[in-house]
Amino acid sequence: QVQLVESGGGLVQAGGSLRLSCAASRSIFVFRLMGWYRQAPGKERELVATMTSGGTTDYADFVKGRFTVSRDSAKNTVFLQMNSLKPEDTAVYYCYANEITFDYWGQGTRVTVSS
């Protein structure tokens, strides 16, 4: 069983930055895809950013130019650097990993952006 543990959420003012971390309990190279989703109150979970095992990244339009996904394979950790945060970025952020036939999710970390 794979575990994904997020950290780094918190309260920040609009325009500020946060870096989320997702530590996996095994090598991240076994995952075809890793990334981040978020869910705001009263809304559906939505894709934020992904990274393939080969390092290709993809971003939702609403975070392009502001968020960056990266990884440290030696630490089995994926990061989400979030800059120029907006109040509408307020949500619970979830780490995600796909191992072909199975999806793994972290427990989520809450990000609150005040105006």
HELIX and SHEET records of a PDB file:
HELIX    1   1 ILE A   28  VAL A   30  5                                   3    
HELIX    2   2 ASP A   61  VAL A   63  5                                   3    
HELIX    3   3 SER A   73  LYS A   75  5                                   3    
HELIX    4   4 PRO A   87  ASP A   89  5                                   3    
SHEET    1   A 4 LEU A   4  SER A   7  0                                        
SHEET    2   A 4 LEU A  18  ALA A  24 -1                                        
SHEET    3   A 4 THR A  77  MET A  82 -1                                        
SHEET    4   A 4 PHE A  67  ASP A  72 -1                                        
SHEET    1   B 6 GLY A  10  GLN A  13  0                                        
SHEET    2   B 6 THR A 109  SER A 114  1                                        
SHEET    3   B 6 ALA A  91  ASN A  98 -1                                        
SHEET    4   B 6 LEU A  33  GLN A  39 -1                                        
SHEET    5   B 6 GLU A  46  THR A  52 -1                                        
SHEET    6   B 6 THR A  57  TYR A  59 -1                                        
SHEET    1   C 4 GLY A  10  GLN A  13  0                                        
SHEET    2   C 4 THR A 109  SER A 114  1                                        
SHEET    3   C 4 ALA A  91  ASN A  98 -1                                        
SHEET    4   C 4 ASP A 103  TRP A 105 -1                                        
END                                                                             
